[in-house]
Amino acid sequence: MKSFRKELWFEVPTRRAFINITPQVEEFLAESGVQEGLMLVNAMHITASVFINDDESGLHHDYEQWLEKLAPHAPVAQYRHNVGEDNADAHLKRQIMGREVVVAITKGKLDFGTWEQIFYGEFDGRRRKRVLVKIIGE
């Protein structure tokens, strides 16, 4: 069995963003040579997320609106975590959107359903963060 590890790095200039990382992780899969196995993709920061969904701008807008209703950024004083910080909402948004995804690898390709893509969700940007990609298989 092979094991392959690579990282993606991001420095998003805005507070929040959704970035399709499918092309990058597919390149990593090709580089790994794994034909059958599993790929783990996870955010290595507690204010960022990795999730699978459709790459559709209306959906991303709906996510943005929905998350802001569930955990509004302001007023920052509403959160006990915001002592010297202003990112409590980002922690909550990450909890909702999830830390990681695991995707099956079949015949050297990610075994996605129709329209599925992998996204990095940033909820407290403007600094460098990373995503781990771990591939295991044969």
C-alpha positions as CSV (number, residue, x, y, z in Angstrom):
1,M,0.0,0.0,0.0
2,K,1.2,3.5,-0.9
3,S,0.9,6.6,1.3
4,F,1.1,10.1,-0.2
5,R,1.0,13.4,1.6
6,K,0.8,16.9,0.2
7,E,-0.3,20.4,1.4
8,L,-2.2,23.2,-0.2
9,W,-1.6,26.7,1.2
10,F,-4.0,29.6,1.1
11,E,-3.8,33.3,2.0
12,V,-7.3,34.5,1.3
13,P,-7.5,38.4,1.2
14,T,-11.1,38.5,2.4
15,R,-12.7,37.3,5.6
16,R,-14.7,34.6,3.9
17,A,-14.4,32.7,0.6
18,F,-15.2,29.4,-1.0
19,I,-12.5,28.0,-3.3
20,N,-12.8,25.0,-5.6
21,I,-9.7,22.9,-4.9
22,T,-10.8,19.9,-7.0
23,P,-8.2,20.5,-9.8
24,Q,-5.3,20.7,-7.3
25,V,-6.3,17.5,-5.4
26,E,-6.8,15.7,-8.7
27,E,-3.2,16.7,-9.6
28,F,-2.0,15.3,-6.3
29,L,-3.9,12.0,-7.0
30,A,-2.2,11.7,-10.4
31,E,1.2,12.4,-8.8
32,S,0.6,9.7,-6.1
33,G,0.0,7.0,-8.7
34,V,-2.7,5.5,-6.5
35,Q,-5.4,3.7,-8.5
36,E,-7.6,2.3,-5.8
37,G,-7.9,3.8,-2.3
38,L,-9.0,6.8,-0.3
39,M,-8.2,10.5,-0.3
40,L,-8.5,12.6,2.9
41,V,-8.7,16.3,2.4
42,N,-8.8,18.4,5.6
43,A,-8.5,21.9,6.8
44,M,-5.6,22.3,9.3
45,H,-7.1,25.4,10.9
46,I,-10.1,25.8,13.2
47,T,-11.6,28.6,11.3
48,A,-11.6,26.9,7.9
49,S,-13.4,24.0,6.3
50,V,-13.3,21.4,3.6
51,F,-16.6,20.2,2.1
52,I,-18.1,18.7,-1.0
53,N,-20.9,20.3,-3.0
54,D,-21.8,21.8,-6.4
55,D,-19.7,24.6,-7.9
56,E,-22.6,27.0,-8.4
57,S,-22.3,30.7,-7.5
58,G,-26.0,30.9,-6.3
59,L,-25.4,28.0,-3.9
60,H,-22.3,29.7,-2.6
61,H,-24.2,32.9,-2.1
62,D,-26.9,30.9,-0.2
63,Y,-24.2,29.3,2.0
64,E,-22.8,32.8,2.8
65,Q,-26.3,34.1,3.7
66,W,-27.3,31.0,5.7
67,L,-24.0,30.9,7.7
68,E,-24.2,34.6,8.5
69,K,-27.7,34.1,9.9
70,L,-26.6,31.2,12.0
71,A,-23.4,32.8,13.3
72,P,-23.3,36.5,12.4
73,H,-19.9,38.1,12.6
74,A,-21.2,41.3,14.3
75,P,-21.6,42.4,16.9
76,V,-18.4,40.7,18.0
77,A,-19.2,41.4,21.6
78,Q,-22.0,38.8,21.5
79,Y,-19.4,36.0,21.7
80,R,-17.4,35.0,24.8
81,H,-14.6,33.7,22.7
82,N,-14.0,37.2,21.3
83,V,-11.6,38.4,24.0
84,G,-8.8,40.1,22.0
85,E,-10.2,38.4,18.9
86,D,-13.1,38.8,16.5
87,N,-13.4,35.4,15.0
88,A,-15.8,33.4,17.2
89,D,-18.3,33.2,14.3
90,A,-15.6,31.6,12.1
91,H,-15.2,28.8,14.6
92,L,-19.0,28.2,14.6
93,K,-19.2,28.3,10.8
94,R,-16.3,25.8,10.5
95,Q,-18.2,23.4,12.9
96,I,-21.2,23.6,10.6
97,M,-19.4,23.1,7.3
98,G,-17.0,20.4,8.6
99,R,-13.3,19.7,8.9
100,E,-12.7,17.2,6.1
101,V,-13.9,15.0,3.3
102,V,-12.9,11.5,2.4
103,V,-13.3,10.5,-1.3
104,A,-13.0,7.0,-2.8
105,I,-10.4,6.5,-5.5
106,T,-11.4,4.1,-8.3
107,K,-9.3,3.4,-11.4
108,G,-7.1,6.4,-10.6
109,K,-9.9,8.9,-10.4
110,L,-11.9,10.5,-7.6
111,D,-15.2,8.6,-7.4
112,F,-17.6,11.6,-7.2
113,G,-21.3,11.8,-7.6
114,T,-22.8,14.0,-10.3
115,W,-21.7,17.7,-9.8
116,E,-19.6,17.0,-6.7
117,Q,-16.5,19.1,-6.2
118,I,-14.2,19.7,-3.2
119,F,-14.1,23.2,-1.7
120,Y,-12.0,25.0,0.8
121,G,-14.2,27.3,3.0
122,E,-12.4,30.2,4.6
123,F,-14.2,32.0,7.5
124,D,-11.4,34.1,9.0
125,G,-9.1,34.9,6.1
126,R,-6.2,37.4,5.7
127,R,-3.5,35.0,6.9
128,R,-1.8,31.9,5.7
129,K,-3.6,28.6,6.2
130,R,-3.1,25.1,4.9
131,V,-5.1,22.0,3.8
132,L,-3.7,18.5,4.2
133,V,-4.2,16.0,1.4
134,K,-3.5,12.4,2.4
135,I,-3.8,9.6,-0.2
136,I,-3.6,5.9,0.7
137,G,-4.1,2.9,-1.5
138,E,-2.5,0.8,-4.3
